[in-house]
């Protein structure tokens, strides 16, 4: 399987990259290897480089640009049986999260935006005349548990994409 991942050099991204690398073709994208998702040209390069891939793990958070790459990739993958896994946070449903700190509130709103875009793109998929569309899955993290989260995300990757 061909899998692409943003944020592959630290924490959960590194754990996923290392675990998936032994049995899959995996490409990682981060600022450390010249890809910054807030740069529209870098997002285009990522999308171009993964056109033949099966799965995209949308992990790295950088303002609203995690949503940008989701939207742009979904457009490019229309009509294809692929999978996009967005990594979000349980803070989205926490009514008190971020109220005392603008940066935490902004983070919550950015992740809320990502989840809302995911829902709308899934609705678009349901109403599309195309037989195949990229499947969109949101995985929420409350506190990072590298072992458990890695296992759960790999399980999502390995679930078969339903044929339409």
N, C-alpha and C positions, 0 to 999 in steps of 0.2 A: 504494500500500500504506500502511496505517496502522500506525505503529510507535511504541511507548512505550519509554522508557529512564530508568532511575534513574541518578543521578550524572552528569548531562549537562553540567556546567559546568567540569570539570577533566579533564586528561589524556586517557585513552582515551575516556571518555564524551563529552568535548567534540569530539574528533576524529570519533567516530561521529555525533554530533548534526549537526555541520557538513556532513559528507559525505552523510548520508542526507537532510538537509533540502532539498537541491536537487531531489530526484525523488520524495519521499514526504511524506505528512503525518506529522510526528513531534512527539510531546510529550515534554518532558523534565521529570523530577521530581527535586528536590534540596532540601536545607535552604534554599538561597539563594532559592528561589521558594515556600517555605512548606510543603514536604513532607519530613517526617522519618520514615523507615520504622520507626524504633523506636516511634513513636506509633501504636497500633492504629487510631485514628480517621483518621490520615493515610493509612495503608495502605488503609483502606476507601474513602477519597476517591479514591485513585489507581485502585483496582480499578473503582470506579464510573465514573470518567472514561474508562477505556479499554475499556469493555464492548464497543464496536464495533470494536476494533482487531484487527489480524491477528497482530502480533508484540509480545512484551514482552522487552526485554533487561534482565535482572536483574543489574545491574553493581555497584551500590553495596554496600559491605560495612559493616555496622554491627552488630557482635556477631552474635547468632543471628537477627537480624531479616531478613536476606536469605533465610533459610530460611522464616521466617514468611510473607513476602509470596509466595514460591513456593507454599507450601501453600494459602494463602487464595485466590490467583488460580487455581490449578489447580481448586479446588472450584467457583469461579464459572464457569470456562470448560469445565466438563464438557459433553460432547455437542457440542462445537464444534471445527471444524477450524482450530486456531490453533497458534502456536508460541511457546514460552518458551525463551529462551536464557539459561542461567546462566553467569556468568563466575566461574571458579574459578582455582586456582593449582596448579602442579606440586609445590608444597610438600606437598600431600596425600600423595604417595608417597615423600617424602624422609624416611627414618627418623631422620635426625639434625636435621632442621629444628626449631628452637625449643627444643631440649633445654637450652640455656643461658640462655633468656630466656622468662619466663612469658608476656609479651605476644605474642611470636612463636608460642609453643606454643598459646596460646588462639586466635590467628588461624588456625593450621593446623587445629585441632579444629573451629572454626566452618565453615571451608571443607569439611572432611571431612563434617560434618553436612549441609551443603548438597548435596554429591554423594550422600550416602546417601539423603536425602529424594528427590532426583531419581530415583534407581534404584527406590525403592519406588513412587513415583508412576507410573513407566514400567511397572512390573509390574502396578499397578492398572489402567492403561490396557489392558494386554494381556488382562486377565481381565474387562474391562468388557463388559456387554451392549450398551452404546451403540456405534453405528457410528463415531462420530467422537469424538476426544478431543484435548486439547491435546498436541502433540508437545513433548517436553522434550529439550533438547540442552545438554550441558555443554561449554563452551570453556575450556580451561586456558591460563593465561599463566605463563611462567616469569619473564621480564623483559619489561616492556612495550616493545614496538616498535610505535609508533603506526601506522606505515604498514602493516606486515605484519598486525598484529592487526585493524586496521580492515578491511583487504581480506578477511581470513579470516572475520570475523564477517558482513560484507556477503554473502559467498559463502554462508554458512549461511542467512541470511535469504532469499536468492534461490532456494535449493533448494525445489523443490515439495514440499508436504506430501502424502504418499501418501494417496490416497482409499481408504477402506475399503469 
